[in-house]
Amino acid sequence: MDHNAQGGKAYGLLKSQQEERLLSINETYLSDPQHAEEEDLSLKLEMFKKKYMEFDLNDQGEIDLMGLKQMLEKLGLAKTHLELKKMMSEVVGDTSKETISYNDFLNMMLGKKNAILKLILMFEGMGKEQDKKDVAPPSRKTFADLP
C-alpha cells in the first residue's frame, strides 16, 4: 500500500483497499452469534464503516489522536489532549495504545459499555435535528397580532 498517495487513482485504490478490509471485518461481525440479536446490524455496520473511514486520516486502518480530535471538532466538541487520551484509552482499554482499530471501534459501538465517544457519536444525529429547528425564519405577523 502506498502511504504517499495524494489523490487521484492511487488514493482511490488506497480507499477501496481500506473499505475491503473493513467490509471483511463487518462480515465476521455479521456471522458472529454474539451479535446475532443486534437490531439492524448490517445497517449499523455500514454506518460505522463510513464514519470510521472518514476519520482514518492516515489511511492506516486506525484512528489516531489527530483523527479523534478532528472527529470531535467536526461535531462541535473540541477536547483537550488529555481528554482525547482518556477517551482513547477508554475505547481500547489500554493507556499505552495510541490508535483505535476498527475492531476496537466496533466493540465500543456494539458493546454494552457506554464509552464517552460512543455516547457522543450516538447523539450526533439528535444535535443536527435540533439545529435545523432554529434555522427557520420567524413567522409572519398580521394586523391581528398587533397589540
C-alpha positions in Angstrom: 0.0 0.0 0.0 1.4 3.4 -0.9 1.0 5.8 2.0 2.2 8.8 0.0 -0.9 8.7 -2.2 -2.0 12.3 -2.6 -5.2 11.8 -4.7 -6.5 10.5 -8.0 -6.3 6.8 -8.8 -3.7 6.0 -6.2 -5.8 7.5 -3.4 -9.0 5.8 -4.8 -7.2 2.5 -4.8 -6.0 3.0 -1.2 -9.5 3.9 0.0 -11.1 0.9 -1.9 -8.5 -1.5 -0.3 -9.3 0.0 3.1 -13.0 -0.4 2.5 -12.5 -4.1 1.5 -10.6 -4.7 4.8 -13.4 -3.1 6.8 -16.1 -5.0 4.9 -14.4 -8.3 5.7 -14.3 -7.3 9.4 -18.0 -6.4 9.1 -18.7 -9.9 7.7 -17.2 -11.5 10.8 -19.5 -9.5 13.0 -22.5 -10.4 10.9 -21.7 -14.1 11.3 -20.8 -13.9 15.0 -23.6 -15.4 17.1 -22.7 -12.9 19.9 -24.2 -10.1 17.8 -27.0 -12.2 16.2 -29.7 -10.4 18.2 -28.4 -6.9 17.4 -31.2 -5.0 15.6 -30.3 -3.8 12.0 -26.8 -5.0 12.4 -25.9 -4.7 8.7 -27.1 -1.1 8.5 -25.3 -0.2 11.7 -22.0 -1.8 10.5 -22.3 0.1 7.2 -22.8 3.4 9.0 -19.9 2.6 11.4 -17.6 1.8 8.4 -18.3 5.1 6.7 -17.8 7.1 10.0 -14.6 5.2 10.7 -13.2 5.7 7.1 -14.0 9.4 7.4 -11.7 9.9 10.4 -8.9 7.5 9.5 -6.7 10.4 8.5 -3.5 8.4 7.9 -5.3 5.7 5.9 -3.5 3.1 8.0 -6.8 1.4 9.1 -6.6 3.1 12.5 -7.9 6.4 14.0 -5.0 8.2 15.8 -5.2 11.0 18.2 -5.5 13.7 15.5 -8.3 11.8 13.8 -10.2 11.6 17.1 -9.6 15.3 17.6 -10.9 16.2 14.1 -13.9 13.9 14.7 -14.9 15.7 17.8 -14.2 19.2 16.4 -16.4 18.4 13.5 -19.2 17.6 16.0 -18.5 20.9 17.7 -16.9 19.3 20.8 -13.3 20.3 20.9 -11.4 18.5 23.6 -8.0 18.9 25.3 -5.2 16.5 24.6 -5.6 14.9 28.0 -9.4 14.4 27.4 -8.7 12.8 24.0 -6.1 10.4 25.5 -8.6 9.4 28.2 -11.3 8.8 25.6 -8.9 6.7 23.5 -7.8 4.6 26.5 -11.5 4.1 27.4 -12.2 2.7 23.9 -9.1 0.5 23.5 -8.8 -0.5 27.2 -5.1 0.3 27.2 -3.4 3.6 28.1 -0.3 2.8 26.1 -2.1 2.3 22.8 -2.1 5.3 20.5 -4.7 4.4 18.0 -8.3 3.0 17.7 -8.5 0.0 15.4 -11.8 -0.8 13.6 -12.3 -3.8 15.8 -11.9 -1.5 18.9 -14.4 0.9 17.3 -17.0 -1.8 16.6 -16.6 -3.3 20.1 -17.3 0.1 21.6 -20.3 0.9 19.4 -21.9 -2.6 19.7 -20.8 -3.3 23.3 -22.9 -2.8 26.4 -20.4 -0.4 28.0 -21.2 3.3 27.4 -17.9 5.0 26.5 -17.9 8.8 26.2 -17.1 8.6 22.5 -19.9 6.1 21.9 -22.4 8.4 23.6 -21.2 11.4 21.5 -21.5 9.5 18.2 -24.9 8.1 19.1 -26.4 11.5 19.9 -24.7 13.3 17.0 -27.9 12.9 14.9 -30.1 14.4 17.6 -28.0 17.5 17.7 -28.3 18.0 14.0 -32.1 17.8 14.2 -32.2 20.5 16.9 -30.0 22.8 14.9 -32.4 22.6 11.9 -35.3 23.8 14.0 -33.6 27.0 14.9 -32.8 27.9 11.3 -36.3 28.7 10.2 -37.3 32.4 9.8 -39.8 33.8 12.3 -43.5 33.5 11.3 -45.1 36.5 9.6 -47.2 38.8 11.7 -50.6 40.0 10.8 -52.5 43.1 11.9 -54.5 40.9 14.3 -51.2 40.1 16.1 -50.6 43.7 16.9 -51.4 45.0 20.5 
